[in-house]
Amino acid sequence: MKIEHVAIWCNCLETMKLFYQRYFDAKCSDIYKNPEKKFSSYFLTLPDGPRIELMNMDSFQVLPADPYIQFTGLAHIAFSLGSEEKVNQMTERFTADGFKLLDGPRWTGDGYYESVILDPEGNRLELTV
């Protein structure tokens, strides 16, 4: 068994699509549109096979934009980069490009080397070994 994909509601599909293509080398499907539901989505395939679905629909509700407040539901997406050096490099790249760093890079108490950044819409992304 494996997780097939993770879905993220987005305010701006194009911004999010470009982010995941640029930083995670994701390959993107054509846009899917359902005019009746006013729904649109992209599927992004990461190099190792997992997929992320980016979705937008007129009726979805936006949560408050405070990255330090947590809500029930998806907490973060973790990306295994393979080494401490790659975690450090990606963290530096994100911060140099103006993305918010919430934590790290550091060793956690449960044995992970990680940093936590926010994607363009404030979703938490863990960069880990």
C-alpha positions, 0 to 999 in steps of 0.5 A, spaced: 500 500 500 502 507 498 499 514 498 497 515 491 497 523 492 496 529 497 491 534 495 492 542 497 486 547 496 489 553 493 488 560 492 492 561 485 493 554 482 498 557 477 503 560 482 503 553 486 504 549 480 510 553 478 513 553 485 512 545 485 515 545 478 521 549 480 523 547 487 521 540 487 522 538 479 515 536 479 512 534 472 505 537 471 498 534 468 494 539 463 489 543 467 482 539 469 476 544 469 469 542 471 465 548 469 459 546 473 462 546 480 467 551 478 473 547 480 480 546 477 486 542 478 493 540 476 496 533 478 504 534 479 508 528 479 514 528 483 521 525 481 520 519 485 513 518 483 508 521 489 503 526 486 500 532 489 494 535 486 493 542 487 485 544 487 481 551 486 474 552 487 470 558 488 466 555 494 472 553 498 474 557 505 480 560 506 483 559 514 487 565 517 494 566 515 498 565 521 503 559 520 504 559 528 496 557 529 495 549 527 488 546 525 485 539 525 487 536 518 494 536 514 499 539 518 505 538 513 508 535 507 515 532 508 520 531 502 526 526 503 532 530 500 537 524 501 542 528 505 543 533 511 547 537 505 541 537 501 537 539 506 541 545 508 542 547 500 534 547 499 533 551 505 538 556 503 535 556 496 528 557 499 530 563 504 534 566 499 528 566 494 524 570 500 520 564 503 519 563 510 523 559 514 519 556 520 525 552 523 531 549 522 535 546 519 536 542 525 536 535 528 529 533 532 528 529 538 525 524 534 532 523 530 530 527 523 534 532 520 530 537 517 527 544 516 520 547 515 519 552 510 512 555 507 510 554 500 507 560 497 500 559 500 503 558 507 503 550 507 508 547 511 513 543 508 518 539 511 525 538 508 528 532 511 534 527 510 
